[in-house]
Amino acid sequence: MHALELRRQIIHLLYGPLLIVLFDRGILNLTLIFILIVIGSGTSYLIKHRRLNMLHRCLTWFERPHQLEHFPARGLLFFTIGAVL
């Protein structure tokens, strides 16, 4: 397996249970998740158009190159939206 795909799978294994635990403990609620989705969408837009260096560097570790150019953090946003549904 390619190193990038392995890193992506590890993030999936960690992020899903983290959302569940935070929601179960009352740290996250639907309103806060919705706010995070809106902020994440705005950040994705800024990364694409302004290239925020620190976030861009982090995303290069986990995001596929073609997604980084077209829709940065797409997987993270869709995963979070899917968790709400």
Secondary structure, DSSP 4 states (H G I P E B T S, - for coil): --HHHHHHHHHHHHHHHHHHHHHHTTS--HHHHHHHHHHHHHHHHHHHHH--HHHHHHHHHHS-HHHHHHSTTHHHHHHHHHHH-
